Amino acid sequence: MKVSDVMSRGLLWVGPQDSVRKAAELMLRFGVNGFPVLDQGKLVGMITQGDFLRRAETGTERHRAKFVELFAAAGRLADEYVQSHARTVADVMTRDVVTVSPDASLADAVELMIRHHVKRLPVVSASGVLGMVSRVDLLHAFLVSTPK
């Protein structure tokens, strides 16, 4: 089987300038854990539930002792502040997105997910983002291919 045989096609996405609140609301409304970030049809990132784990608004940002902050790199502290106080999707999204071709084998998709520690892969061709393949899609493929 190929990725195109099992991928989800009805693509839910947000733009980089959309609010993180909008992204969270869409995840809850549609029961998804993450989706691509598109800018004028081009894939520029991914946003997932994991991106919301360290948010100041929910009290889940990391708290540190002052002496630890003295030894931390200023750039890293600035990045963590942006992550925990971000307002737009661009502020929290993952920019280095691992993608897969629609013609790739399911074994190739699984290998990419394992190697990069991701739960979903945008399916991309020369014409753009075609869909998404997730662990759920792979589980469905397993059930379809396994005799009862």
N, CA, C and O atoms as CSV, one atom per row, in Angstrom:
chain,resi,resn,atom,element,x,y,z
A,1,MET,N,N,0.830,-1.186,0.000
A,1,MET,CA,C,0.000,0.000,0.000
A,1,MET,C,C,0.878,1.255,0.000
A,1,MET,O,O,1.993,1.271,0.520
A,2,LYS,N,N,0.324,2.287,-0.601
A,2,LYS,CA,C,1.014,3.572,-0.646
A,2,LYS,C,C,0.327,4.550,0.314
A,2,LYS,O,O,-0.811,4.340,0.734
A,3,VAL,N,N,1.045,5.612,0.643
A,3,VAL,CA,C,0.509,6.650,1.521
A,3,VAL,C,C,-0.800,7.202,0.971
A,3,VAL,O,O,-1.738,7.443,1.731
A,4,SER,N,N,-0.872,7.403,-0.344
A,4,SER,CA,C,-2.084,7.962,-0.955
A,4,SER,C,C,-3.305,7.065,-0.751
A,4,SER,O,O,-4.439,7.537,-0.833
A,5,ASP,N,N,-3.082,5.777,-0.486
A,5,ASP,CA,C,-4.192,4.842,-0.263
A,5,ASP,C,C,-4.840,5.014,1.105
A,5,ASP,O,O,-6.002,4.647,1.283
A,6,VAL,N,N,-4.123,5.558,2.058
A,6,VAL,CA,C,-4.642,5.617,3.434
A,6,VAL,C,C,-4.723,7.032,4.021
A,6,VAL,O,O,-5.298,7.217,5.093
A,7,MET,N,N,-4.162,8.021,3.342
A,7,MET,CA,C,-4.109,9.370,3.909
A,7,MET,C,C,-5.503,9.979,4.037
A,7,MET,O,O,-6.435,9.607,3.325
A,8,SER,N,N,-5.614,10.927,4.966
A,8,SER,CA,C,-6.836,11.712,5.126
A,8,SER,C,C,-6.747,12.880,4.159
A,8,SER,O,O,-5.713,13.539,4.056
A,9,ARG,N,N,-7.847,13.131,3.449
A,9,ARG,CA,C,-7.813,14.155,2.398
A,9,ARG,C,C,-8.484,15.465,2.787
A,9,ARG,O,O,-8.012,16.518,2.358
A,10,GLY,N,N,-9.524,15.464,3.550
A,10,GLY,CA,C,-10.222,16.695,3.925
A,10,GLY,C,C,-9.363,17.504,4.868
A,10,GLY,O,O,-9.503,17.399,6.087
A,11,LEU,N,N,-8.488,18.299,4.325
A,11,LEU,CA,C,-7.433,18.932,5.104
A,11,LEU,C,C,-7.919,20.129,5.907
A,11,LEU,O,O,-8.454,21.092,5.359
A,12,LEU,N,N,-7.723,20.048,7.194
A,12,LEU,CA,C,-7.965,21.162,8.106
A,12,LEU,C,C,-6.628,21.868,8.288
A,12,LEU,O,O,-5.613,21.208,8.511
A,13,TRP,N,N,-6.608,23.196,8.198
A,13,TRP,CA,C,-5.352,23.938,8.323
A,13,TRP,C,C,-5.630,25.309,8.905
A,13,TRP,O,O,-6.768,25.776,8.942
A,14,VAL,N,N,-4.552,25.945,9.361
A,14,VAL,CA,C,-4.606,27.329,9.823
A,14,VAL,C,C,-3.468,28.084,9.159
A,14,VAL,O,O,-2.539,27.494,8.608
A,15,GLY,N,N,-3.566,29.412,9.228
A,15,GLY,CA,C,-2.504,30.267,8.709
A,15,GLY,C,C,-1.583,30.698,9.827
A,15,GLY,O,O,-1.970,30.642,10.995
A,16,PRO,N,N,-0.382,31.124,9.507
A,16,PRO,CA,C,0.586,31.511,10.537
A,16,PRO,C,C,0.124,32.708,11.370
A,16,PRO,O,O,0.541,32.845,12.520
A,17,GLN,N,N,-0.721,33.572,10.822
A,17,GLN,CA,C,-1.177,34.747,11.562
A,17,GLN,C,C,-2.477,34.496,12.324
A,17,GLN,O,O,-2.969,35.388,13.015
A,18,ASP,N,N,-3.040,33.284,12.203
A,18,ASP,CA,C,-4.226,32.950,12.996
A,18,ASP,C,C,-3.839,32.897,14.466
A,18,ASP,O,O,-2.679,32.662,14.806
A,19,SER,N,N,-4.804,33.112,15.320
A,19,SER,CA,C,-4.531,33.088,16.761
A,19,SER,C,C,-4.346,31.655,17.251
A,19,SER,O,O,-4.896,30.714,16.679
A,20,VAL,N,N,-3.567,31.506,18.314
A,20,VAL,CA,C,-3.415,30.184,18.913
A,20,VAL,C,C,-4.756,29.711,19.470
A,20,VAL,O,O,-5.017,28.509,19.519
A,21,ARG,N,N,-5.594,30.633,19.882
A,21,ARG,CA,C,-6.934,30.276,20.364
A,21,ARG,C,C,-7.748,29.615,19.249
A,21,ARG,O,O,-8.407,28.600,19.478
A,22,LYS,N,N,-7.704,30.186,18.051
A,22,LYS,CA,C,-8.429,29.597,16.917
A,22,LYS,C,C,-7.936,28.176,16.650
A,22,LYS,O,O,-8.737,27.268,16.432
A,23,ALA,N,N,-6.624,27.989,16.668
A,23,ALA,CA,C,-6.056,26.661,16.418
A,23,ALA,C,C,-6.535,25.664,17.472
A,23,ALA,O,O,-6.908,24.538,17.141
A,24,ALA,N,N,-6.525,26.078,18.742
A,24,ALA,CA,C,-6.971,25.189,19.824
A,24,ALA,C,C,-8.454,24.862,19.674
A,24,ALA,O,O,-8.863,23.718,19.871
A,25,GLU,N,N,-9.257,25.863,19.326
A,25,GLU,CA,C,-10.688,25.633,19.149
A,25,GLU,C,C,-10.956,24.650,18.007
A,25,GLU,O,O,-11.823,23.784,18.125
A,26,LEU,N,N,-10.219,24.780,16.909
A,26,LEU,CA,C,-10.386,23.855,15.784
A,26,LEU,C,C,-9.995,22.431,16.164
A,26,LEU,O,O,-10.662,21.474,15.770
A,27,MET,N,N,-8.910,22.291,16.932
A,27,MET,CA,C,-8.499,20.961,17.378
A,27,MET,C,C,-9.604,20.308,18.196
A,27,MET,O,O,-9.920,19.133,18.004
A,28,LEU,N,N,-10.183,21.071,19.103
A,28,LEU,CA,C,-11.247,20.526,19.944
A,28,LEU,C,C,-12.512,20.242,19.142
A,28,LEU,O,O,-13.121,19.184,19.303
A,29,ARG,N,N,-12.912,21.166,18.287
A,29,ARG,CA,C,-14.144,21.000,17.513
A,29,ARG,C,C,-14.084,19.788,16.586
A,29,ARG,O,O,-15.065,19.057,16.452
A,30,PHE,N,N,-12.937,19.576,15.950
A,30,PHE,CA,C,-12.826,18.508,14.972
A,30,PHE,C,C,-12.138,17.250,15.514
A,30,PHE,O,O,-11.977,16.271,14.785
A,31,GLY,N,N,-11.732,17.271,16.785
A,31,GLY,CA,C,-11.126,16.095,17.397
A,31,GLY,C,C,-9.817,15.676,16.771
A,31,GLY,O,O,-9.546,14.485,16.622
A,32,VAL,N,N,-8.995,16.658,16.401
A,32,VAL,CA,C,-7.686,16.348,15.827
A,32,VAL,C,C,-6.597,16.818,16.776
A,32,VAL,O,O,-6.815,17.698,17.608
A,33,ASN,N,N,-5.433,16.224,16.640
A,33,ASN,CA,C,-4.303,16.547,17.513
A,33,ASN,C,C,-3.328,17.533,16.891
A,33,ASN,O,O,-2.462,18.072,17.580
A,34,GLY,N,N,-3.462,17.769,15.603
A,34,GLY,CA,C,-2.562,18.693,14.941
A,34,GLY,C,C,-2.899,18.810,13.478
A,34,GLY,O,O,-3.570,17.950,12.908
A,35,PHE,N,N,-2.425,19.888,12.870
A,35,PHE,CA,C,-2.662,20.088,11.452
A,35,PHE,C,C,-1.635,21.048,10.875
A,35,PHE,O,O,-0.909,21.710,11.617
A,36,PRO,N,N,-1.575,21.123,9.544
A,36,PRO,CA,C,-0.568,21.971,8.902
A,36,PRO,C,C,-0.901,23.451,9.002
A,36,PRO,O,O,-2.049,23.852,9.188
A,37,VAL,N,N,0.153,24.242,8.870
A,37,VAL,CA,C,0.042,25.692,8.800
A,37,VAL,C,C,0.412,26.068,7.366
A,37,VAL,O,O,1.520,25.796,6.905
A,38,LEU,N,N,-0.540,26.699,6.670
A,38,LEU,CA,C,-0.330,27.064,5.284
A,38,LEU,C,C,-0.329,28.580,5.132
A,38,LEU,O,O,-1.136,29.283,5.739
A,39,ASP,N,N,0.592,29.065,4.312
A,39,ASP,CA,C,0.657,30.485,4.000
A,39,ASP,C,C,0.566,30.605,2.483
A,39,ASP,O,O,1.495,30.230,1.768
A,40,GLN,N,N,-0.554,31.127,1.997
A,40,GLN,CA,C,-0.827,31.230,0.568
A,40,GLN,C,C,-0.672,29.873,-0.113
A,40,GLN,O,O,-0.096,29.774,-1.196
A,41,GLY,N,N,-1.191,28.834,0.530
A,41,GLY,CA,C,-1.167,27.484,-0.015
A,41,GLY,C,C,0.129,26.729,0.187
A,41,GLY,O,O,0.209,25.546,-0.146
A,42,LYS,N,N,1.145,27.382,0.725
A,42,LYS,CA,C,2.458,26.739,0.929
A,42,LYS,C,C,2.585,26.277,2.379
A,42,LYS,O,O,2.235,27.010,3.304
A,43,LEU,N,N,3.082,25.074,2.567
A,43,LEU,CA,C,3.305,24.522,3.903
A,43,LEU,C,C,4.456,25.259,4.577
A,43,LEU,O,O,5.583,25.255,4.083
A,44,VAL,N,N,4.156,25.897,5.725
A,44,VAL,CA,C,5.194,26.637,6.452
A,44,VAL,C,C,5.404,26.110,7.865
A,44,VAL,O,O,6.310,26.562,8.564
A,45,GLY,N,N,4.571,25.154,8.294
A,45,GLY,CA,C,4.732,24.617,9.636
A,45,GLY,C,C,3.639,23.629,9.981
A,45,GLY,O,O,2.766,23.313,9.173
A,46,MET,N,N,3.720,23.150,11.220
A,46,MET,CA,C,2.703,22.267,11.798
A,46,MET,C,C,2.403,22.800,13.182
A,46,MET,O,O,3.286,23.323,13.861
A,47,ILE,N,N,1.153,22.668,13.599
A,47,ILE,CA,C,0.795,22.999,14.971
A,47,ILE,C,C,0.096,21.784,15.560
A,47,ILE,O,O,-0.785,21.196,14.933
A,48,THR,N,N,0.498,21.414,16.772
A,48,THR,CA,C,-0.049,20.220,17.420
A,48,THR,C,C,-0.443,20.546,18.856
A,48,THR,O,O,-0.134,21.615,19.381
A,49,GLN,N,N,-1.134,19.594,19.470
A,49,GLN,CA,C,-1.499,19.775,20.876
A,49,GLN,C,C,-0.264,19.985,21.731
A,49,GLN,O,O,-0.320,20.718,22.719
A,50,GLY,N,N,0.839,19.366,21.379
A,50,GLY,CA,C,2.080,19.526,22.131
A,50,GLY,C,C,2.549,20.969,22.177
A,50,GLY,O,O,3.225,21.375,23.122
A,51,ASP,N,N,2.191,21.750,21.157
A,51,ASP,CA,C,2.587,23.152,21.134
A,51,ASP,C,C,1.862,23.970,22.199
A,51,ASP,O,O,2.261,25.096,22.497
A,52,PHE,N,N,0.802,23.409,22.770
A,52,PHE,CA,C,0.033,24.118,23.786
A,52,PHE,C,C,0.389,23.698,25.211
A,52,PHE,O,O,-0.198,24.206,26.166
A,53,LEU,N,N,1.334,22.787,25.364
A,53,LEU,CA,C,1.646,22.246,26.683
A,53,LEU,C,C,2.306,23.245,27.620
A,53,LEU,O,O,2.148,23.148,28.837
A,54,ARG,N,N,3.040,24.200,27.074
A,54,ARG,CA,C,3.717,25.189,27.928
A,54,ARG,C,C,3.157,26.572,27.678
A,54,ARG,O,O,3.829,27.437,27.116
A,55,ARG,N,N,1.951,26.766,28.091
A,55,ARG,CA,C,1.271,28.038,27.874
A,55,ARG,C,C,1.060,28.754,29.190
A,55,ARG,O,O,0.614,28.149,30.165
A,56,ALA,N,N,1.371,30.011,29.227
A,56,ALA,CA,C,1.196,30.817,30.435
A,56,ALA,C,C,-0.265,30.875,30.851
A,56,ALA,O,O,-0.571,30.880,32.043
A,57,GLU,N,N,-1.180,30.920,29.868
A,57,GLU,CA,C,-2.594,31.066,30.166
A,57,GLU,C,C,-3.163,29.898,30.960
A,57,GLU,O,O,-4.122,30.069,31.713
A,58,THR,N,N,-2.579,28.711,30.797
A,58,THR,CA,C,-3.098,27.532,31.490
A,58,THR,C,C,-2.292,27.194,32.736
A,58,THR,O,O,-2.592,26.223,33.430
A,59,GLY,N,N,-1.270,27.994,33.018
A,59,GLY,CA,C,-0.431,27.726,34.186
A,59,GLY,C,C,0.496,26.549,33.986
A,59,GLY,O,O,0.979,25.975,34.962
A,60,THR,N,N,0.760,26.169,32.727
A,60,THR,CA,C,1.622,25.017,32.459
A,60,THR,C,C,3.010,25.407,31.991
A,60,THR,O,O,3.815,24.542,31.647
A,61,GLU,N,N,3.300,26.708,31.973
A,61,GLU,CA,C,4.653,27.093,31.597
A,61,GLU,C,C,5.613,26.671,32.705
A,61,GLU,O,O,5.217,26.524,33.861
A,62,ARG,N,N,6.859,26.481,32.344
A,62,ARG,CA,C,7.850,26.037,33.325
A,62,ARG,C,C,8.228,27.170,34.255
A,62,ARG,O,O,8.427,28.310,33.835
A,63,HIS,N,N,8.321,26.830,35.522
A,63,HIS,CA,C,8.800,27.799,36.508
A,63,HIS,C,C,10.189,27.350,36.929
A,63,HIS,O,O,10.432,26.160,37.129
A,64,ARG,N,N,11.094,28.302,37.060
A,64,ARG,CA,C,12.478,27.969,37.390
A,64,ARG,C,C,12.960,28.804,38.552
A,64,ARG,O,O,12.442,29.887,38.824
A,65,ALA,N,N,13.945,28.289,39.221
A,65,ALA,CA,C,14.611,29.054,40.271
A,65,ALA,C,C,15.462,30.138,39.607
A,65,ALA,O,O,15.980,29.940,38.508
A,66,LYS,N,N,15.600,31.270,40.271
A,66,LYS,CA,C,16.339,32.406,39.703
A,66,LYS,C,C,17.793,32.064,39.390
A,66,LYS,O,O,18.341,32.557,38.404
A,67,PHE,N,N,18.430,31.222,40.220
A,67,PHE,CA,C,19.836,30.930,39.961
A,67,PHE,C,C,20.016,30.126,38.684
A,67,PHE,O,O,21.059,30.232,38.038
A,68,VAL,N,N,19.038,29.335,38.309
A,68,VAL,CA,C,19.130,28.578,37.060
A,68,VAL,C,C,19.087,29.535,35.879
A,68,VAL,O,O,19.805,29.355,34.895
A,69,GLU,N,N,18.236,30.559,35.982
A,69,GLU,CA,C,18.123,31.533,34.901
A,69,GLU,C,C,19.433,32.276,34.679
A,69,GLU,O,O,19.740,32.666,33.552
A,70,LEU,N,N,20.209,32.476,35.740
A,70,LEU,CA,C,21.475,33.178,35.597
A,70,LEU,C,C,22.450,32.432,34.694
A,70,LEU,O,O,23.280,33.050,34.028
A,71,PHE,N,N,22.353,31.117,34.671
A,71,PHE,CA,C,23.279,30.315,33.890
A,71,PHE,C,C,22.734,29.916,32.526
A,71,PHE,O,O,23.461,29.352,31.708
A,72,ALA,N,N,21.478,30.199,32.278
A,72,ALA,CA,C,20.867,29.831,30.997
A,72,ALA,C,C,21.219,30.864,29.937
A,72,ALA,O,O,21.442,32.037,30.239
A,73,ALA,N,N,21.265,30.412,28.706
A,73,ALA,CA,C,21.557,31.324,27.597
A,73,ALA,C,C,20.399,32.290,27.404
A,73,ALA,O,O,19.235,31.892,27.462
A,74,ALA,N,N,20.715,33.552,27.175
A,74,ALA,CA,C,19.684,34.574,27.008
A,74,ALA,C,C,18.779,34.252,25.827
A,74,ALA,O,O,17.569,34.460,25.910
A,75,GLY,N,N,19.325,33.761,24.754
A,75,GLY,CA,C,18.522,33.417,23.571
A,75,GLY,C,C,17.503,32.339,23.870
A,75,GLY,O,O,16.363,32.416,23.413
A,76,ARG,N,N,17.902,31.334,24.631
A,76,ARG,CA,C,16.985,30.253,24.974
A,76,ARG,C,C,15.857,30.761,25.855
A,76,ARG,O,O,14.704,30.372,25.673
A,77,LEU,N,N,16.180,31.630,26.809
A,77,LEU,CA,C,15.139,32.206,27.664
A,77,LEU,C,C,14.151,33.015,26.843
A,77,LEU,O,O,12.944,32.949,27.075
A,78,ALA,N,N,14.655,33.772,25.891
A,78,ALA,CA,C,13.767,34.561,25.035
A,78,ALA,C,C,12.857,33.646,24.230
A,78,ALA,O,O,11.663,33.920,24.102
A,79,ASP,N,N,13.405,32.560,23.684
A,79,ASP,CA,C,12.595,31.607,22.931
A,79,ASP,C,C,11.509,30.996,23.802
A,79,ASP,O,O,10.367,30.862,23.361
A,80,GLU,N,N,11.851,30.621,25.041
A,80,GLU,CA,C,10.865,30.024,25.939
A,80,GLU,C,C,9.772,31.023,26.296
A,80,GLU,O,O,8.605,30.649,26.420
A,81,TYR,N,N,10.140,32.284,26.461
A,81,TYR,CA,C,9.138,33.301,26.771
A,81,TYR,C,C,8.157,33.435,25.601
A,81,TYR,O,O,6.944,33.488,25.804
A,82,VAL,N,N,8.687,33.488,24.387
A,82,VAL,CA,C,7.824,33.596,23.214
A,82,VAL,C,C,6.901,32.388,23.137
A,82,VAL,O,O,5.708,32.533,22.872
A,83,GLN,N,N,7.450,31.190,23.369
A,83,GLN,CA,C,6.636,29.978,23.310
A,83,GLN,C,C,5.500,30.017,24.327
A,83,GLN,O,O,4.384,29.605,24.010
A,84,SER,N,N,5.757,30.500,25.532
A,84,SER,CA,C,4.742,30.460,26.579
A,84,SER,C,C,3.784,31.638,26.539
A,84,SER,O,O,2.718,31.576,27.152
A,85,HIS,N,N,4.131,32.715,25.834
A,85,HIS,CA,C,3.275,33.893,25.789
A,85,HIS,C,C,2.818,34.236,24.371
A,85,HIS,O,O,2.342,35.344,24.121
A,86,ALA,N,N,2.962,33.301,23.461
A,86,ALA,CA,C,2.657,33.541,22.059
A,86,ALA,C,C,1.177,33.807,21.831
A,86,ALA,O,O,0.323,33.351,22.592
A,87,ARG,N,N,0.897,34.535,20.794
A,87,ARG,CA,C,-0.475,34.866,20.442
A,87,ARG,C,C,-0.881,34.338,19.070
A,87,ARG,O,O,-2.065,34.114,18.821
A,88,THR,N,N,0.089,34.135,18.173
A,88,THR,CA,C,-0.246,33.642,16.837
A,88,THR,C,C,0.317,32.238,16.642
A,88,THR,O,O,1.217,31.801,17.359
A,89,VAL,N,N,-0.233,31.558,15.665
A,89,VAL,CA,C,0.228,30.216,15.327
A,89,VAL,C,C,1.716,30.245,14.968
A,89,VAL,O,O,2.457,29.332,15.332
A,90,ALA,N,N,2.153,31.280,14.263
A,90,ALA,CA,C,3.562,31.387,13.867
A,90,ALA,C,C,4.494,31.400,15.074
A,90,ALA,O,O,5.647,30.979,14.976
A,91,ASP,N,N,3.999,31.882,16.210
A,91,ASP,CA,C,4.827,31.953,17.415
A,91,ASP,C,C,5.121,30.581,18.020
A,91,ASP,O,O,6.138,30.411,18.692
A,92,VAL,N,N,4.252,29.609,17.793
A,92,VAL,CA,C,4.409,28.318,18.469
A,92,VAL,C,C,4.557,27.130,17.531
A,92,VAL,O,O,4.897,26.035,17.980
A,93,MET,N,N,4.314,27.317,16.253
A,93,MET,CA,C,4.319,26.180,15.327
A,93,MET,C,C,5.725,25.604,15.152
A,93,MET,O,O,6.727,26.275,15.402
A,94,THR,N,N,5.770,24.361,14.721
A,94,THR,CA,C,7.014,23.714,14.334
A,94,THR,C,C,7.266,24.092,12.890
A,94,THR,O,O,6.408,23.899,12.029
A,95,ARG,N,N,8.450,24.633,12.628
A,95,ARG,CA,C,8.751,25.122,11.279
A,95,ARG,C,C,9.424,24.079,10.398
A,95,ARG,O,O,9.207,24.062,9.186
A,96,ASP,N,N,10.228,23.218,10.984
A,96,ASP,CA,C,10.911,22.177,10.215
A,96,ASP,C,C,10.007,20.958,10.135
A,96,ASP,O,O,10.051,20.074,10.990
A,97,VAL,N,N,9.190,20.926,9.097
A,97,VAL,CA,C,8.167,19.892,8.965
A,97,VAL,C,C,8.687,18.728,8.132
A,97,VAL,O,O,9.240,18.915,7.048
A,98,VAL,N,N,8.499,17.529,8.660
A,98,VAL,CA,C,8.825,16.312,7.927
A,98,VAL,C,C,7.604,15.966,7.087
A,98,VAL,O,O,6.493,15.893,7.612
A,99,THR,N,N,7.796,15.752,5.792
A,99,THR,CA,C,6.695,15.439,4.889
A,99,THR,C,C,6.930,14.090,4.219
A,99,THR,O,O,8.011,13.509,4.308
A,100,VAL,N,N,5.897,13.614,3.553
A,100,VAL,CA,C,5.996,12.352,2.840
A,100,VAL,C,C,5.303,12.502,1.489
A,100,VAL,O,O,4.363,13.283,1.345
A,101,SER,N,N,5.768,11.759,0.520
A,101,SER,CA,C,5.192,11.756,-0.822
A,101,SER,C,C,3.972,10.849,-0.862
A,101,SER,O,O,3.930,9.856,-0.135
A,102,PRO,N,N,2.977,11.158,-1.689
A,102,PRO,CA,C,1.814,10.271,-1.789
A,102,PRO,C,C,2.179,8.891,-2.340
A,102,PRO,O,O,1.462,7.918,-2.109
A,103,ASP,N,N,3.298,8.808,-3.072
A,103,ASP,CA,C,3.729,7.532,-3.646
A,103,ASP,C,C,4.618,6.718,-2.719
A,103,ASP,O,O,5.006,5.602,-3.064
A,104,ALA,N,N,4.947,7.252,-1.553
A,104,ALA,CA,C,5.801,6.527,-0.598
A,104,ALA,C,C,5.044,5.316,-0.053
A,104,ALA,O,O,3.814,5.304,0.001
A,105,SER,N,N,5.793,4.321,0.339
A,105,SER,CA,C,5.178,3.137,0.950
A,105,SER,C,C,4.788,3.455,2.391
A,105,SER,O,O,5.304,4.397,2.992
A,106,LEU,N,N,3.875,2.664,2.933
A,106,LEU,CA,C,3.501,2.843,4.337
A,106,LEU,C,C,4.701,2.587,5.240
A,106,LEU,O,O,4.846,3.224,6.284
A,107,ALA,N,N,5.549,1.666,4.841
A,107,ALA,CA,C,6.761,1.386,5.628
A,107,ALA,C,C,7.653,2.625,5.683
A,107,ALA,O,O,8.240,2.918,6.724
A,108,ASP,N,N,7.760,3.351,4.575
A,108,ASP,CA,C,8.551,4.585,4.557
A,108,ASP,C,C,7.937,5.633,5.483
A,108,ASP,O,O,8.656,6.330,6.200
A,109,ALA,N,N,6.613,5.745,5.468
A,109,ALA,CA,C,5.927,6.711,6.333
A,109,ALA,C,C,6.164,6.373,7.800
A,109,ALA,O,O,6.450,7.256,8.608
A,110,VAL,N,N,6.046,5.097,8.139
A,110,VAL,CA,C,6.275,4.670,9.525
A,110,VAL,C,C,7.709,4.977,9.937
A,110,VAL,O,O,7.955,5.462,11.041
A,111,GLU,N,N,8.645,4.694,9.053
A,111,GLU,CA,C,10.061,4.973,9.344
A,111,GLU,C,C,10.278,6.454,9.625
A,111,GLU,O,O,10.995,6.803,10.563
A,112,LEU,N,N,9.672,7.329,8.831
A,112,LEU,CA,C,9.802,8.774,9.048
A,112,LEU,C,C,9.195,9.187,10.389
A,112,LEU,O,O,9.778,9.989,11.117
A,113,MET,N,N,8.036,8.643,10.708
A,113,MET,CA,C,7.384,8.973,11.988
A,113,MET,C,C,8.251,8.554,13.171
A,113,MET,O,O,8.398,9.302,14.138
A,114,ILE,N,N,8.813,7.375,13.089
A,114,ILE,CA,C,9.649,6.871,14.185
A,114,ILE,C,C,10.940,7.686,14.290
A,114,ILE,O,O,11.318,8.117,15.380
A,115,ARG,N,N,11.604,7.893,13.174
A,115,ARG,CA,C,12.890,8.598,13.181
A,115,ARG,C,C,12.760,10.041,13.668
A,115,ARG,O,O,13.648,10.558,14.346
A,116,HIS,N,N,11.648,10.682,13.316
A,116,HIS,CA,C,11.487,12.097,13.662
A,116,HIS,C,C,10.559,12.335,14.852
A,116,HIS,O,O,10.274,13.479,15.205
A,117,HIS,N,N,10.092,11.249,15.468
A,117,HIS,CA,C,9.232,11.340,16.654
A,117,HIS,C,C,7.997,12.204,16.403
A,117,HIS,O,O,7.682,13.096,17.191
A,118,VAL,N,N,7.300,11.930,15.291
A,118,VAL,CA,C,6.077,12.656,14.957
A,118,VAL,C,C,4.918,11.673,14.827
A,118,VAL,O,O,5.119,10.484,14.579
A,119,LYS,N,N,3.715,12.184,14.997
A,119,LYS,CA,C,2.513,11.346,14.953
A,119,LYS,C,C,1.745,11.493,13.655
A,119,LYS,O,O,0.811,10.735,13.393
A,120,ARG,N,N,2.130,12.466,12.840
A,120,ARG,CA,C,1.441,12.701,11.582
A,120,ARG,C,C,2.412,13.326,10.595
A,120,ARG,O,O,3.372,13.991,10.983
A,121,LEU,N,N,2.149,13.102,9.309
A,121,LEU,CA,C,2.994,13.649,8.253
A,121,LEU,C,C,2.122,14.299,7.190
A,121,LEU,O,O,1.180,13.671,6.706
A,122,PRO,N,N,2.406,15.531,6.818
A,122,PRO,CA,C,1.708,16.099,5.666
A,122,PRO,C,C,2.135,15.330,4.411
A,122,PRO,O,O,3.307,14.998,4.237
A,123,VAL,N,N,1.172,15.061,3.557
A,123,VAL,CA,C,1.446,14.388,2.291
A,123,VAL,C,C,1.557,15.482,1.235
A,123,VAL,O,O,0.602,16.213,0.971
A,124,VAL,N,N,2.749,15.580,0.635
A,124,VAL,CA,C,3.053,16.703,-0.239
A,124,VAL,C,C,3.534,16.210,-1.600
A,124,VAL,O,O,4.330,15.277,-1.704
A,125,SER,N,N,3.021,16.870,-2.643
A,125,SER,CA,C,3.507,16.627,-4.003
A,125,SER,C,C,3.936,17.973,-4.581
A,125,SER,O,O,3.914,18.989,-3.886
A,126,ALA,N,N,4.322,17.976,-5.835
A,126,ALA,CA,C,4.741,19.227,-6.485
A,126,ALA,C,C,3.605,20.248,-6.502
A,126,ALA,O,O,3.855,21.452,-6.551
A,127,SER,N,N,2.368,19.776,-6.460
A,127,SER,CA,C,1.220,20.693,-6.506
A,127,SER,C,C,0.835,21.228,-5.127
A,127,SER,O,O,-0.052,22.076,-5.028
A,128,GLY,N,N,1.479,20.754,-4.069
A,128,GLY,CA,C,1.188,21.251,-2.729
A,128,GLY,C,C,0.802,20.155,-1.751
A,128,GLY,O,O,1.084,18.977,-1.971
A,129,VAL,N,N,0.156,20.561,-0.673
A,129,VAL,CA,C,-0.257,19.627,0.364
A,129,VAL,C,C,-1.536,18.919,-0.088
A,129,VAL,O,O,-2.541,19.564,-0.385
A,130,LEU,N,N,-1.486,17.595,-0.135
A,130,LEU,CA,C,-2.623,16.801,-0.599
A,130,LEU,C,C,-3.468,16.249,0.542
A,130,LEU,O,O,-4.657,15.982,0.372
A,131,GLY,N,N,-2.850,16.082,1.696
A,131,GLY,CA,C,-3.545,15.486,2.827
A,131,GLY,C,C,-2.587,15.255,3.967
A,131,GLY,O,O,-1.525,15.871,4.062
A,132,MET,N,N,-3.001,14.336,4.841
A,132,MET,CA,C,-2.217,14.035,6.031
A,132,MET,C,C,-2.291,12.525,6.263
A,132,MET,O,O,-3.334,11.906,6.054
A,133,VAL,N,N,-1.185,11.950,6.691
A,133,VAL,CA,C,-1.205,10.551,7.117
A,133,VAL,C,C,-0.799,10.541,8.584
A,133,VAL,O,O,0.215,11.123,8.968
A,134,SER,N,N,-1.611,9.868,9.396
A,134,SER,CA,C,-1.376,9.834,10.838
A,134,SER,C,C,-1.304,8.391,11.312
A,134,SER,O,O,-1.515,7.449,10.548
A,135,ARG,N,N,-1.003,8.249,12.583
A,135,ARG,CA,C,-0.980,6.900,13.162
A,135,ARG,C,C,-2.347,6.247,13.069
A,135,ARG,O,O,-2.440,5.032,12.896
A,136,VAL,N,N,-3.409,7.034,13.179
A,136,VAL,CA,C,-4.769,6.488,13.060
A,136,VAL,C,C,-4.991,5.921,11.657
A,136,VAL,O,O,-5.564,4.842,11.501
A,137,ASP,N,N,-4.535,6.654,10.638
A,137,ASP,CA,C,-4.661,6.170,9.264
A,137,ASP,C,C,-3.912,4.852,9.081
A,137,ASP,O,O,-4.396,3.947,8.401
A,138,LEU,N,N,-2.741,4.749,9.686
A,138,LEU,CA,C,-1.960,3.510,9.588
A,138,LEU,C,C,-2.640,2.366,10.324
A,138,LEU,O,O,-2.587,1.220,9.879
A,139,LEU,N,N,-3.278,2.672,11.446
A,139,LEU,CA,C,-4.027,1.645,12.175
A,139,LEU,C,C,-5.199,1.142,11.339
A,139,LEU,O,O,-5.464,-0.059,11.298
A,140,HIS,N,N,-5.893,2.049,10.677
A,140,HIS,CA,C,-6.987,1.650,9.774
A,140,HIS,C,C,-6.454,0.732,8.668
A,140,HIS,O,O,-7.072,-0.288,8.360
A,141,ALA,N,N,-5.325,1.083,8.078
A,141,ALA,CA,C,-4.723,0.261,7.028
A,141,ALA,C,C,-4.376,-1.122,7.548
A,141,ALA,O,O,-4.567,-2.116,6.847
A,142,PHE,N,N,-3.869,-1.194,8.769
A,142,PHE,CA,C,-3.560,-2.480,9.378
A,142,PHE,C,C,-4.812,-3.333,9.516
A,142,PHE,O,O,-4.808,-4.514,9.170
A,143,LEU,N,N,-5.881,-2.733,10.022
A,143,LEU,CA,C,-7.126,-3.483,10.209
A,143,LEU,C,C,-7.711,-3.975,8.892
A,143,LEU,O,O,-8.218,-5.094,8.818
A,144,VAL,N,N,-7.646,-3.153,7.858
A,144,VAL,CA,C,-8.175,-3.524,6.555
A,144,VAL,C,C,-7.367,-4.679,5.957
A,144,VAL,O,O,-7.933,-5.556,5.305
A,145,SER,N,N,-6.071,-4.686,6.172
A,145,SER,CA,C,-5.199,-5.690,5.554
A,145,SER,C,C,-5.053,-6.966,6.370
A,145,SER,O,O,-4.492,-7.948,5.884
A,146,THR,N,N,-5.550,-6.968,7.609
A,146,THR,CA,C,-5.410,-8.126,8.478
A,146,THR,C,C,-6.678,-8.973,8.419
A,146,THR,O,O,-7.778,-8.455,8.612
A,147,PRO,N,N,-6.531,-10.281,8.151
A,147,PRO,CA,C,-7.721,-11.156,8.118
A,147,PRO,C,C,-8.376,-11.237,9.495
A,147,PRO,O,O,-7.712,-11.123,10.525
A,148,LYS,N,N,-9.685,-11.435,9.489
A,148,LYS,CA,C,-10.433,-11.534,10.751
A,148,LYS,C,C,-10.210,-12.854,11.430
A,148,LYS,O,O,-10.766,-13.098,12.501
